Amino acid sequence: MNSQSDVSLRHPSWEALWQYLEAKRQPVEDEIRRYPAPIAGCDAHFNYLLEQRTALSRELVRLDAASKAAVSGAERCKAIESFIRSSACIDAEYAARFRAASKSSG
């Protein structure tokens, strides 16, 4: 997976989405790291954390691919909106704030 700096070179909107997803992923990573040794397959919360980490990591990879594919301004706006709508990791509140900030910045 590429780093945030790779995404941020493309456009500030991609960077903002990257930072949001990474901010959600990092606490999950930290909790998994500190989690007591689970009994394999029997610890529902640990399994949930693993699912969350996988989903967020998958979204970061998808975000990177989308940011590479959308080069022009019109493509970028359409790709960003499509990414936000299709992401199970981006909640409605953040999506609304992101859209409002994007409109006010340009």
Summary of the structure (lengths in Angstrom):
residues: 106
radius of gyration: 15.6
end to end distance: 29.3
largest distance: 51.2
contacts: 268
relative contact order: 0.15
helix: 77%
strand: 0%
